[in-house]
């Protein structure tokens, strides 16, 4: 077994599998986009812009396209004027909910270590 094949979880998962998964959600905005879609979906582009005010329009478009290409987000366009585009999580994307909940719990429990304000 090579160092990249070392098992790090039960059931077994290799480092390569973890790295592939992290590439799908890497970046500053993807987890926030997924979070907001878990809270409420479908969401229009403008809803996501308001929910994540620090992200630029260009970056939000780029991140949504990447999440769509990776099968995490689906994009639905309605042929109306003005154009109506909605984003939702795919079942593959919704499967990230337990991981996001665990990350939230980790951050909450380590708020003092991470120098974060205490909140629920």
Secondary structure as GFF3:
##gff-version 3
##sequence-region A 1 120
A	DSSP	three_ten_helix	3	5	.	.	.	ID=ss1
A	DSSP	alpha_helix	15	25	.	.	.	ID=ss2
A	DSSP	alpha_helix	30	39	.	.	.	ID=ss3
A	DSSP	beta_strand	43	44	.	.	.	ID=ss4
A	DSSP	alpha_helix	45	51	.	.	.	ID=ss5
A	DSSP	alpha_helix	57	69	.	.	.	ID=ss6
A	DSSP	beta_strand	73	78	.	.	.	ID=ss7
A	DSSP	beta_strand	84	89	.	.	.	ID=ss8
A	DSSP	alpha_helix	91	94	.	.	.	ID=ss9
A	DSSP	alpha_helix	97	109	.	.	.	ID=ss10
A	DSSP	alpha_helix	111	114	.	.	.	ID=ss11
###
